[in-house]
Amino acid sequence: MKKMPAKHSFTLKGVYPQLAQLVALQQYTSMLSLEQVSRTSPTAGNWQSRIRGRGLDFAEVRRYQPGDDIRSIDWRVTAKTQKTHTRLFTQERERPIILAADLRSDMFFGSVNCFKSVTCAAVISALAWVALKSKDRVGGLVIGDREHIELRPKASRKVVLNFIRYLSEFCLKLDSPIATSAKQDMGQLLLKLKQVAKPGSEVYIASDFHDLTETNLAQLTHLSRHCKITFLHISDLLEWQLPLDKQLLVTDGKSTSKLSTSKQNTDLMQTRAEFLKAICRPLNIEIIHVSTSDDLLSVLEARFSSTAKLKRGSSLNG
């Protein structure tokens, strides 16, 4: 039996990712899967992707959203709750996995182990390898301050390697957490993502979501109607809690100021997390929190290992 490499031999460190390390993630993620289900026919794909409308198997009941097929309205639940609900079904097929990496200037920050940009590149690389192992078509989007790259979904190792190379290149272009000129915002990221993610795709977005606002709600709502979305919320410990017993100085290279450790500043990250949760809950968007201080493989195993899926399925059905 092939022996898996020890987890502790993989650690993220530094300001920039190591390309060889991102490629090596393939061997550390071979036991992970993205929502695996059994196949029902020899010609069926390995997975079930959530499609709006009637398919093969019942999936769930949720609040009706504009654009839903009225033939799928669950009248029993609607009558009971006095709010219109619709039934969702799944169709078994080969699904596209769309991975979006936010590598704008704001991600060039970190106080523990590595920068947020490094964690972003690593988690997206890991999911690309997991998807490829499952014979899914892998595509994605990498966005920087002023440029981006799109990769159309293909079940190809070459596509994954090219994707990882772009992740590394975009990280290497970062040199400050403050953009030197106007940069692309979250709305532009979601707009570009819409062009890549076709109906039936599973979409994973890795970002700190610092500029996600209610103005993006319409874009997210539209995307969530046709795709299953997961947020990979990347943060750093220093963003959650400033050390109150120390004097912190910040500089732009020309002048220096004392950083305020007021409660308003220390609660900023918690407020952002609560806002993110409020946005995602009604759209059935899952949030996976990843910190620069985390053991990345442990975070991935907690969500994507077969054991984690059994526990998660049990809790959802209980």
URZIUR-V514190 format. One record per backbone hydrogen bond with DSSP energy under -0.5 kcal/mol. CO is the residue of the C=O (numbers start at 1). NH is the residue of the N-H. Records with the same first field share a line. If there is no record, write none. Layout:
CO->NH ; NH
This chain:
6->9
7->10
9->11
11->13
14->115
17->19
18->21 ; 22
19->23
20->24
21->25
23->26
24->27 ; 28
25->28 ; 29
26->29
29->32
31->306
33->35
41->44
46->37
47->49 ; 93
49->51 ; 91
51->89
53->89
57->90
60->88
62->86
65->68
69->72
70->73
72->87
73->75
74->78
75->79
76->80
77->81
78->82 ; 83
84->64
85->74
86->62
88->59 ; 60
89->51
90->56 ; 57
91->49
93->47 ; 95
95->137
96->98 ; 202
97->99 ; 139
98->100 ; 204
99->141
100->102 ; 206
101->103 ; 143
104->107
105->108
107->109 ; 117
109->116
112->114
113->14
114->112
115->119
116->120
117->121
118->122
119->123
120->124
121->125
122->126
123->127
124->128
125->129
126->130
127->131
128->132
129->133
130->134
131->136
132->135
136->138
137->97
138->154
139->99
140->151
141->101
142->149
143->103
145->184
147->144
149->142
151->140
154->138 ; 156
156->160
157->161
158->162
159->163
160->164
161->165
162->166
163->167
164->168
165->169
166->170
167->171
168->172
169->173
171->174
177->179
185->189
186->190
187->191
188->192
189->193
190->194
191->195
192->196
193->196 ; 197
196->198
198->201
201->203 ; 228
202->98
203->230
204->100 ; 206
205->207 ; 232
206->102
207->234
209->212
211->213
213->216
214->217
216->220
217->221
218->222
219->223
220->224
221->225
222->226
223->226 ; 227
226->200
227->229
228->203
229->286
230->205
231->233 ; 288
232->207 ; 234
233->290
235->292
236->239 ; 240
237->240 ; 241
239->269
242->244
243->246
246->248
248->259
250->257
255->252
257->250
262->265 ; 266
263->267
265->268
267->271
268->272
269->273
270->274
271->275
272->276
273->277
274->278
275->279
276->280
277->281
278->282
280->283 ; 285
281->284
284->286
286->231
287->289
288->233
290->235
291->294
294->296
295->298 ; 299
296->300
297->301
298->302
299->303
300->303 ; 304
301->305
304->33
305->309
306->310
307->311
308->312
309->313
310->314
311->315
312->316
313->317
314->318
